[in-house]
Amino acid sequence: MFIGGISICILMLFSYYQNNSLSTSTFTLSSEKIKEPIKVVQLSDLHSKEFGKDQNPIIRKVKKLDPDIIAFTGDLVDSKAYDEQKSMTLMEELVQIAPTYYVTGNHESWSGKFPTLEENLLKAGVYVLRNEQTLVKIIGETVNLIGVDDPTFLSGEEELSEIVDSLSHEEHFNLLLSHRPELFSLYEKMDLVLTGHAHGGQVRLPFIGGMVAPDQGFMPQFSAGMYKKENTVMIVNRGLGNSIIPQRIFNRPEIVEVVLE
């Protein structure tokens, strides 16, 4: 009985740690289009989760990284456990740290409440990118920052592909924010793509990687980390919260730091 109780306590502590202890992953990329270092911090897939009082654990870590810009790549809210207040608390704090850019995920669409969320994000000072680009000047560098809607807001992948192709810029560094990593083949004109959605594969095993991801199923091809295809690099953020599957295993919530040089 005693050993059983200890085992249950250990499992509960392990579960809490895996779902609430924030990790930071750093990627450094080189490009001939970038002459001065630029730091981008990416967050994704909060799913209305709360990390401490007023999301302070996330805010402290992001502040410490001292980003030039912040990118949030969709599923800020959860369609089944919708809590806009927790999500907006995070975004309202992030804009105080650095210019913050946001694109939609599938849960924003599924919630049916995105018009209100979008209005509040804009009021908070968040740059909501919906199938558009903006030339961002950072420390003397100009980055073509592109944001596209999740395909659930569009007619399908073909429309998304046409939008991405139309927004690329030959002269400047093309940084695309898109929720879906499984559509990597549509992003070939980009220099860097930041995505989420896969939740790190939910369960990660040594030498194997993520076990299951939305829209990729078991043994997903794109679950976490960096992927390269010719001249395009895609980084898949493991996300902060959970949705259908409530437990992460060897797959802690992630903040991504990207240094461009």
C-alpha positions in Angstrom: 0.0 0.0 0.0 2.8 2.4 1.0 4.8 1.6 -2.2 1.7 2.1 -4.3 1.1 5.5 -2.7 4.7 6.5 -3.4 4.4 5.4 -7.0 1.2 7.4 -7.5 2.9 10.5 -6.1 5.9 10.0 -8.4 3.6 9.6 -11.4 1.7 12.8 -10.5 4.9 14.8 -10.1 6.2 13.4 -13.4 3.0 14.3 -15.2 2.9 17.9 -13.7 6.6 18.4 -14.7 6.1 17.2 -18.2 3.1 19.4 -18.8 4.2 22.6 -16.9 8.0 22.9 -16.9 8.9 25.2 -19.8 11.9 24.4 -22.0 13.8 26.6 -24.4 15.3 25.4 -27.7 17.7 27.6 -29.6 18.4 27.4 -33.4 21.0 29.5 -35.2 20.6 30.0 -39.0 22.9 31.8 -41.4 21.8 33.6 -44.5 23.5 35.9 -47.0 20.4 38.1 -46.8 21.1 38.8 -43.1 24.2 40.9 -42.1 23.3 41.8 -38.5 22.0 39.2 -36.0 18.3 39.1 -35.4 16.6 37.2 -32.6 13.1 35.8 -33.0 11.2 34.1 -30.2 8.4 31.8 -31.2 5.5 30.5 -29.2 2.7 28.2 -30.3 -0.4 26.2 -29.3 -1.2 27.7 -25.9 -4.7 26.2 -26.1 -5.9 28.5 -23.4 -3.5 26.9 -20.9 -2.4 28.9 -17.8 1.2 28.9 -16.6 1.3 30.4 -13.1 -0.2 33.7 -12.2 -0.7 35.9 -15.3 1.4 33.6 -17.4 4.5 34.9 -15.5 6.7 31.8 -16.1 6.4 32.3 -19.9 6.8 36.1 -19.7 10.0 35.8 -17.6 11.6 33.3 -20.0 10.8 35.4 -23.0 12.1 38.6 -21.4 15.3 36.9 -20.6 15.8 35.9 -24.2 15.5 39.6 -25.2 13.9 39.0 -28.6 13.8 41.6 -31.5 10.4 40.2 -32.5 7.9 37.5 -31.1 5.9 35.2 -33.3 2.9 33.2 -32.2 1.9 30.5 -34.7 -1.7 29.6 -33.9 -4.0 27.8 -31.5 -3.8 30.5 -29.0 -7.2 29.3 -27.7 -8.8 25.8 -27.5 -12.1 25.3 -29.2 -13.4 22.8 -26.5 -11.9 24.5 -23.5 -12.2 28.1 -24.7 -10.7 30.7 -22.3 -9.9 33.9 -24.0 -8.8 35.7 -20.8 -5.9 33.3 -20.2 -4.8 33.7 -23.8 -5.1 37.4 -24.0 -3.2 37.8 -20.7 -0.2 36.2 -22.4 -0.5 38.3 -25.6 -1.0 41.6 -23.6 2.3 40.9 -21.8 4.2 39.8 -24.8 3.6 43.1 -26.7 5.4 44.9 -23.9 8.5 42.9 -24.6 8.8 43.2 -28.4 6.7 43.6 -31.5 4.4 40.5 -31.5 3.1 38.8 -34.7 0.3 36.2 -34.7 -1.3 33.8 -37.2 -4.4 31.7 -36.8 -4.6 27.9 -36.1 -7.4 25.5 -36.6 -8.8 25.9 -33.1 -9.4 29.6 -33.7 -11.6 28.6 -36.7 -13.3 25.7 -34.8 -14.2 27.9 -31.9 -16.5 30.1 -34.0 -15.3 33.1 -31.8 -12.4 34.3 -33.8 -13.8 37.7 -34.8 -14.0 38.8 -31.2 -10.5 37.3 -30.4 -9.0 39.1 -33.5 -10.5 42.4 -32.4 -9.1 42.1 -28.9 -5.6 41.1 -30.2 -5.6 44.2 -32.4 -6.6 46.4 -29.5 -3.8 44.9 -27.4 -1.3 45.9 -30.1 -0.7 42.4 -31.6 0.1 42.3 -35.4 -2.5 39.8 -36.7 -1.2 38.6 -40.1 -3.9 37.1 -42.3 -2.6 36.1 -45.7 -0.4 39.2 -45.8 3.2 40.4 -45.6 5.0 43.2 -43.8 8.5 44.5 -44.3 9.9 44.6 -40.8 13.1 46.6 -40.1 15.2 45.3 -37.3 18.6 46.7 -36.4 19.2 47.9 -40.0 17.9 44.7 -41.5 14.7 44.2 -43.5 12.8 41.0 -43.1 9.8 40.1 -45.3 7.5 38.7 -42.6 4.6 36.7 -43.9 1.6 35.3 -42.0 -1.0 33.0 -43.4 -4.3 31.7 -42.0 -4.8 28.1 -41.1 -6.4 26.2 -44.1 -9.6 25.9 -42.1 -10.1 29.6 -42.8 -9.5 29.0 -46.5 -10.8 26.9 -49.3 -8.0 24.4 -48.9 -4.3 23.8 -49.5 -4.3 25.0 -53.1 -5.4 28.5 -52.0 -2.8 28.5 -49.2 -0.1 27.6 -51.7 -1.1 30.4 -54.0 -1.1 32.9 -51.1 2.4 31.8 -50.0 3.8 32.0 -53.5 2.4 35.5 -54.1 3.9 37.0 -50.9 7.5 35.9 -51.3 10.2 38.5 -51.9 13.4 37.9 -53.8 15.5 40.6 -52.3 14.7 40.2 -48.6 14.8 37.3 -46.1 11.4 35.6 -46.2 10.1 34.5 -42.8 6.8 32.7 -42.9 4.5 32.1 -40.0 2.1 29.2 -40.6 0.4 26.9 -38.2 0.8 23.6 -40.2 4.1 21.8 -40.6 2.7 18.9 -42.6 2.3 21.4 -45.5 6.1 21.9 -45.8 6.0 21.2 -49.5 4.0 24.5 -50.0 6.6 26.7 -48.4 9.5 26.1 -50.8 9.9 29.8 -51.7 10.5 30.8 -48.0 13.9 31.1 -46.3 12.5 30.2 -42.8 9.1 28.9 -41.8 7.9 28.8 -38.2 5.1 26.3 -37.4 3.4 24.5 -34.6 0.3 22.2 -34.5 2.1 18.9 -34.0 2.5 19.2 -30.2 5.9 17.6 -30.5 4.3 14.3 -31.3 2.7 14.3 -27.8 4.9 11.4 -26.6 8.6 11.5 -27.6 10.8 8.5 -27.4 14.7 8.4 -27.7 15.9 7.6 -31.3 12.3 7.6 -32.5 10.8 11.1 -31.9 7.2 12.0 -31.7 4.6 9.3 -31.7 1.4 11.0 -32.9 0.4 14.4 -34.3 -2.7 16.1 -35.7 -3.2 15.6 -39.4 -0.1 13.4 -39.6 -1.2 10.5 -37.4 1.2 8.0 -35.9 5.0 8.4 -36.4 4.6 11.9 -37.9 7.3 13.2 -40.3 7.3 16.7 -38.8 6.8 16.7 -35.1 9.5 19.0 -33.5 12.8 20.8 -34.3 14.4 21.8 -37.6 13.8 20.4 -41.1 15.5 21.4 -44.3 14.4 21.1 -47.9 16.8 22.7 -50.5 16.9 26.4 -49.5 14.0 26.3 -47.0 14.3 25.7 -43.3 11.2 24.9 -41.2 11.1 24.9 -37.4 8.3 23.0 -35.7 7.5 24.3 -32.2 6.4 21.6 -29.7 3.8 24.1 -28.3 2.8 25.1 -24.8 -0.6 23.5 -24.1 -2.5 20.3 -25.0 -5.9 19.7 -26.6 -7.4 16.3 -27.3 -4.6 14.4 -25.6 -4.1 15.9 -22.1 -0.6 14.4 -21.3 2.9 15.0 -22.6 5.6 12.5 -22.1 9.3 13.5 -22.5 8.0 16.4 -24.4 7.9 19.5 -22.2 6.2 22.8 -23.3 8.6 24.7 -25.5 9.7 28.2 -26.2 11.8 28.5 -29.4 14.6 31.0 -29.9 15.8 31.5 -33.5 19.0 33.6 -34.1 19.4 34.7 -37.7 22.9 35.8 -38.7 
